[in-house]
Amino acid sequence: MSRRAMMLLAMGLLLCWPGLAAARERFSRENLKQVDRIIAEEMRAKNLPSVVLGVWVPGEGRYVTSVGTADLDSGRRREPTELFRIASITKTVIATAILQLADEGRLSKWDRISKWFPDFPGAERIRVYDLLRMRSGLADSADDAFLQEYYRNRLTTLTPRDMFARAAARADEFQPPNQATVYNNLNYIMLEQILEKVTGRRIDRLLADRIFRPLGMRNSFYPQVPYLYGRLRGYSLDGASGRLMDVTLLNPAPAGGAGAIVSNLTDLHIWARELCAGRLLKPATQAARLRSRAFTGGSPLSRYGEGVTRLGPFCGHNGTIFGFSSEMWYLPPLQAVLVISVNRLDADDESQSGELFFKLTRALFPDYVPW
């Protein structure tokens, strides 16, 4: 076979490779119609007021769409750049700030948390590392019972200190640290407090100076008031009436470092890349944070690192807080970003965006997803 024939054969094989075919079709008119159909079907099936989707694939294209209603009272259409509560995606920001301090030598991942919480039960055995990786063994004071209480009184005056006290009262439920990977919001409320104790700065100003401003994330902040700036409303289903109830007003303090931050689609596009492939951290620190373990008793597809989730081939995090359900994911082989925001989350705290993520990634990245 001549060299030219071999080259033509190789080109033919490449053109037939399903990955290239998928790349050509990803942002085709027909495939984007399918994406729109998936969103519309999910909105009808789950009674979602609105969905915002952003997909960016370098060298291929982008697709941003906003469907549905921002405010059920006025009927105003949702805009793609409106602010929403990102809930547990907050953990990715808190962990990054902690790791920055570790890179600067101001703390160590191996520090015992008794350094900052000397009176907390078992603090001498638990390390910063254990908090980051959901391996502290602590009883989570932000558990299902608390969520029901929080839902009934969203303007509660509870503080992080109160959340610590609630956990300490359950010390007999604590497990040995670094034995199991169990999702725990208290870990990140503690990490937030460590950030403030080490730096002597309030958490909102600290995150603005260290992360949001340097990255040009102009729409991201840690709120100090219960109001959601802007006109987007968040909703929950009222079991008694069967109607969607406005739950936008919410005191962010109990969620704290586990879920308080507000952002938007534009900024999460920036943050997803930085979180999973960025340069805010030393290369060795970044590589270490991405090493992950499966949750104890969970699917091997879902793994946790240091403030980051690995979901199959994706890196990122999701988030749920009353009124809002969100997905923020990065696909390393394509350097692609996918962000979803839904303005509904009920008292049961069951994601309203997770199933949509799985359906959309099957349509957009069929050669990469294992589901």
N, C-alpha and C positions, 0 to 999 in steps of 0.2 A: 504494500500500500504506500502511495506517495505521501510526502510530508503534507502537501496541500489537502489530500483526501483525509488524512488523519485530523488535520485542523478542522475541516468541514464537519467530520464526524463528531469531533469534540464539541464544536459549536452547536450541532444539532442536539447532542445529549444535554448540553447546558440549557438550551431553549426548552427542552422537554422536562427539565427537572421541575418537580412540583413547586418548589420554593420560589422559583422565578415566575412560574405561572401565577402563583398566589400573589406575588408582588405586583404583577401587572393588573390583576383583578381587584386588588384591595380597595382602591379608590375609584373603581369603575362606576359608571352610573348605575348599573344593575346591582352591584354589591352594596352601594350606598342606599339604594331603595330597600334592599333587604335589611340593612341596619335600621332604617327608618321604620320598617314594618315591625321589627323586633321591639323597638322602643314603644311603638303605638300599642302593640299587643300586651306588653308588660304593664303599660299604664292602664289599659282597660281592665286587665285581669286583677290588678292590685289596687285599683282606684288611687293612682298616684297623681297629685296635682300637677307636677311638672318634673321633667328630666332635662338635665344639661349633660352633654357628652362632648369631650374633646379627645381627638386622636391625632397624634403627630408621629410621622415616620420619616426621618431624614432621608432625602434623596427620592422619596416616593410621593409624599403629599401630606395633607392634613384635612381633618373634617371636624368642624365645630358646629353643633346644633343645639338649639334650645326649644323644647316643646312643652306646651302646657301653660299653666297659670301660676303666677307669682303670688297673687293675692285673691283668694276666693271671694272676698267681699266686693272688690272692685272689678274683678274679672281681668285685671291687667296681665298681659302676656309676660312671661319670664324672659329676662335678658341673660345672655350667656355669661356676662362678667359680674353679676351681682354677688354680694357677699353671702357666705353661709358658714355655719358652724362645722368645722372639720372633725370634731370629736376626737377619736383615738389616733388620728393622723398626727395629732399633737405630740404623741409619744416619740415620733421620729425626730421632732425638733428638740425636745428635751434631751433625748439621748445624744444628739449631735453636740449640744452645748456641753454636756458632761464630758464627752470624749475630747472636745477642744481643751477643756481644763486639764484633762489627763495629758494631752500632748504638751501642754505648757508646764507640766510638773506641779500644778496647784492641787491636784489630788491624784489618787491612783485607783484604778479599777479594783485593786486588791485591798483597799482600805476597808476596815470594818466600820459599819454604820454607827457603832457605839461612839465613834469620834464626834458625831453630831447629835446623836440621840442616846445619851448614856443611860437614860432611865427606861428605855423601851425594852420590853422582854426579849431576850435572846439576841440583842443587837450586837453583842461581842462575837457572834458566830456568822453574822450575815455580812457579805461584802457588797460593794457597789456593783461588782460584776453580777452578783446574784439578782439584784434589782433590775439591772439592764436586761437580763436574759430570762426574766420571768421564772427564776429558780430560787426565790427567797424562802419558800415554804410558809409564808405568812397567810393568815386568814384575811381575806379581802373584805375590808369594811365597805367598799363600794360593790356589794354583792346584790343579788336579786331583791332581797328584802329592802335594802337601802334604795334601790332604783324605784321601787313602788312608792316609798316614802317621798323621794325626790320628785317623782311625777305628780304626786298629790300637792306638794308644796314647792313649786319650782323657784320660789323666791326665798327659800330657806336661808337662814343666817349661818349655817354650818361652815366651819373653816377647816383647812388642812389639819390643824391641831385636834379638832373634834374627830376627824377621820382617823387620826393616829390613836386617839383615846378609845374609839370604838374597836379598833383592831386589837389594842393591848388588852382589852377586857376579854378577848377570846384567845388568850395566849395558850390555853390548854389544847387548842385546835392546831397550833403551829406544827409544821413538819420540819425535819432537818433540812437545812439549805443545800442547794446544789444536788438534789436527788431527783427532782422531777420538774418538768417544764409545764407550768400551769399559769394561764393568763390571769393577771392580777393587776387591777387599776391602782391599788395602794402603792405598789412598787414605784410608779411614776409620780405619784403625789409626793412620795419621799424624795425622789430624785430632784423634783422641783425645789423642795426645801433645802436640799444640799447645795444646789446652785446658788440660792440666795445666801446661805450661811457662808459659803466659800468666798463669794464675791462681795458680799455686803450690799448687793443691789437688788432692787425689786425685779421680779421675774419679767414683767412686760418690757421694761427698759433694757434689761440684759439681752433678751431675745431680739429686740429691735436692733441693737447695736452689733450683736455678734452674727446674726443670721439674716434677718429680713432686709436691712439696709444694704449690706455688702452685696447681696444677690439681686438687688433691685425688686424685691417683693413688696411693692408699695401698697398692696391690698391685704396684707397679713398683719395680725396683731393679737396679743394676748389681752382680752378685754377685762376691764375692772368694773364694769357696770352690766346690768342685766339686759340692756337694749342691744339689738342687732342693728348696727348702722346700715342704712339703706332701706329699701322698700320690700324686700323679699320676706315672706312669711313662712314659718314652719308649722306643720300640722301633725296631729295624732288622731286616731280614730277614737271617738267617744263611744264606749260600749253600750251605754244606756240609750243614747239617741240614734246610734249608727251613723252619725255625721262626723265629718272631719272638724276638729277643734283647733283653733289657733293656740300654739304653745311656744311662740317665738320668744316671749319674755322669759328669761331664765337666768338665775344667779350662777355664773360660771365657777365660783369658788370651790364648791364641792368636787367638781370635775377636775379642776386644777391642772397639774402637769399631765394628767391622764386624758384630758379631753376638752380643754377650754378654748383653744385657739380658733379664730375666725380667719377665713381666707377666701379666695375665689379661684375660678378655673385657670386664669392666666398665671397666677402665682404658683398653683400646684403643678402646672406644667414645668415651671422652672425648678420647683423643689424636688419633684420626682427624679429628675436627672441628677441633681446635686446629691440627693440622698444615696443613690445607688451607684453613681459613677463620678462623683464630684471630687473637689480638691480642698474642701474646708478642713479636712483632716489629713494627717500624715498618711502616706500610702499603706504602711503596715497597720495603722489603726483602722483605716477604711477596710482593708482586707479582713481584719479580724472581726469587725462588726458584722460583716456579711456571712461569716461562718455560722451555721444555724443547726438547730436540733428540732426534731418533730415534737409536737406537743404530746405529753404523756397520755397514752390512750387514744390519740387522735390519728388522723390520716397522715401518712408520710408525705403527702403533697403539701401540707401546711407546716412550715417550720419557722422558728423564731431565732433571730440573731440578737444584736444589741440595738433595740429600738427599731427593728425592721423585720418585716415578714417576707419569707420566701414562699410563694404560692405557685407550685409547679415551676415553670421557667421565669416567672415574674418576680420582681422585687418591689416592695412598697409597703402599703398599709391600707386598711379600710377604717371606717369610723361610723359609729352610731351614737346619736344623742337626740333627745326628744325633739321631733320636728325635722331632723335631717339625717340622711344616710348617704355615705360617700365612699368612693373607691379612688385610689391613686396608685397607679402601677407603672413600672418601667420594665421593658423587655430587652435585656442586654444584647442579644444577637443582632437586633435591628436598631438599637438605641431608640426604641419607640416608647411613647408615653400614652397612657390612656387614663382619663379622669372622668368620673361620673358623679353627679350630684342629684339627689332626689330630695324634695322638701316634704317628706313624710317619714316619721318614725314613731311607732306606737309605744304604749307603756310596757309591752313585752320585750322591748329592745331587740326585736328580730329585724335583721337587715332588710331594707327595702331595695337595696342596690346590688346585693351579692349575686342573685340569680341573673340579673341583667348583665353583670360583668361576665359571667360564664357564657351566656348566650352570645354576647357581642364579640367576645374573643374567639369563639368558634367561627363566627362569620368573618372576622377581620384577620385572624392569625391561625388559620386551620392547620398549618404545618408545624405549629409550635406547642399547641395546647394538648394536654393529656386527658382532657375531660370531654 
